[in-house]
Amino acid sequence: MTDTATRSAVGIVEDGYAAFLRGDIPALLALLDPQVSWTEAEGSAYAGTFVGHDALVQGVFLPLGEDWESFTPVPAEFFHCGGTVIAVGAFEGTHRSTGASMTSRFAHLFRLRDGRIVEFESINDTYTVRAAMT
């Protein structure tokens, strides 16, 4: 794969983080395959695999917005191999009802096909997130 293809795959993932940070869910969904498989870490308040845009919005994005005053993924490094991009970083957030802040390290796995994200998996420190929620 060329440097241009690598940049393109990482660029798509970076665009997804930027859209999430702006609260622009339609722009984020435009980067995802309509039947995207989105998996949140076991032990997370949002654990599970959500297939398709509607399931993802209802199962993850809306609850995050309801539960958290702020919830910011901060990717620090990107790794690219074939159709896969891995982002390593941390979530930073403040829970709406408890007022508690947290930082939770993550690794995010993105699989891309035809310029769209078809699969996502979040691996993160769910303990620190849950602790902020209680």
Residue pairs with C-beta under 8 A, 6 or more apart in sequence:
1 80
1 82
6 80
8 115
9 80
9 83
9 85
9 112
10 78
10 80
10 85
12 31
12 85
12 112
12 115
12 116
12 117
13 75
13 78
13 85
13 87
13 110
13 112
13 117
14 75
14 78
15 27
15 31
16 28
16 31
16 32
16 110
16 117
17 73
17 75
17 87
19 25
19 27
19 28
19 31
20 28
20 73
21 72
21 73
25 57
25 61
29 53
29 56
29 57
31 116
31 117
32 38
32 53
32 56
32 116
32 117
32 118
32 120
33 113
33 116
33 117
33 118
34 52
34 53
35 51
35 52
35 118
36 51
36 52
36 53
36 56
36 116
36 117
36 118
36 119
36 120
37 49
37 50
37 51
37 118
37 119
37 120
38 49
38 50
38 51
38 55
38 56
38 60
38 119
38 120
39 48
39 49
39 50
39 119
39 120
39 121
39 122
40 46
40 47
40 48
40 49
40 50
40 60
40 122
41 47
41 122
41 123
41 124
41 126
42 126
43 126
43 127
43 130
44 122
44 124
44 126
44 129
44 130
45 63
45 67
45 129
45 130
45 133
46 59
46 60
46 63
46 64
47 126
48 59
50 56
50 58
50 59
50 60
64 71
66 96
67 95
67 96
67 97
67 133
68 93
68 94
68 95
68 96
69 93
69 94
69 95
69 96
69 99
70 92
70 93
70 94
71 91
71 92
71 93
72 91
72 92
72 93
73 89
73 90
73 91
73 106
73 108
74 89
74 90
74 91
74 92
75 87
75 88
75 89
75 108
76 88
76 89
76 90
77 87
77 88
77 89
78 85
78 86
78 87
78 88
79 85
79 86
79 87
79 88
80 86
83 111
83 112
83 113
84 109
84 110
84 111
84 112
85 109
85 110
85 112
86 107
86 108
86 109
86 110
87 106
87 107
87 108
87 110
88 105
88 106
88 107
88 108
89 105
89 106
89 108
90 103
90 104
90 105
90 106
91 102
91 103
91 104
91 106
91 124
91 129
92 101
92 102
92 103
93 101
93 102
93 104
93 129
93 132
94 100
94 101
94 102
94 132
95 101
95 102
95 132
95 133
97 133
98 132
98 133
98 134
100 131
100 132
100 133
101 132
102 128
102 129
102 131
102 132
103 128
104 124
104 125
104 126
104 128
104 129
105 124
105 125
106 122
106 123
106 124
106 125
107 122
107 123
107 124
108 120
108 121
108 122
108 123
109 119
109 120
109 121
109 123
110 117
110 119
110 120
111 117
111 118
111 119
111 120
112 118
